[in-house]
Amino acid sequence: MLNNEQLELLQWIQEQPNEVSMNTMEKLSAPNFTPARVEVLHKGNYIERNIGVENGELVSVYSISDKGRAALQNQNSISREKHIENVKYVITTSIAVAALITAIVSIVLQYL
């Protein structure tokens, strides 16, 4: 399972229009970028490494893999499920509080 820092970097790589080098990631302030984190994502097959040309030099460039896209989709699905659970909790709690207030008001009005 990927941690939040890895997921944020992976999301950033996915949003790039072209493959990016580590130098470009650093220049563009990719979120949570470290060379070690890029290597972990590469070794886990979440990103693919190819050879590209940058400033007239051959460099390693990275792009998201199918496994990386699947990991992001899975994370988005989990986030949506958590959001739905939170909404259900707020609604249920609101109903319970409203019922409690109604009961208290009813009891107070009986003694007036």
Residue pairs with C-beta under 8 A, 6 or more apart in sequence:
2 10
2 44
2 46
2 71
2 75
5 31
5 32
5 37
6 32
6 37
6 40
6 41
6 46
7 71
7 72
7 75
8 31
8 32
9 30
9 31
9 32
9 33
9 37
9 38
9 41
10 41
10 46
10 47
10 64
10 68
10 71
10 72
11 31
11 72
12 25
12 30
12 31
13 20
13 25
13 30
13 47
13 62
13 63
13 64
13 68
14 64
14 68
14 69
14 72
16 63
18 61
19 50
19 52
19 61
19 62
19 63
20 28
20 30
20 61
20 62
20 63
21 52
21 54
21 59
21 60
21 61
21 62
22 33
22 35
22 38
22 59
22 60
22 62
23 54
23 59
24 54
25 33
25 38
25 62
26 33
38 47
38 62
41 47
41 68
42 48
42 49
42 62
44 67
45 65
45 67
45 68
46 64
46 65
46 67
46 68
46 71
47 62
47 63
47 64
47 65
47 68
48 62
48 63
48 64
48 65
49 60
49 61
49 62
50 60
50 61
50 62
50 63
51 58
51 59
51 60
51 61
52 58
52 59
52 60
52 61
53 59
54 61
64 72
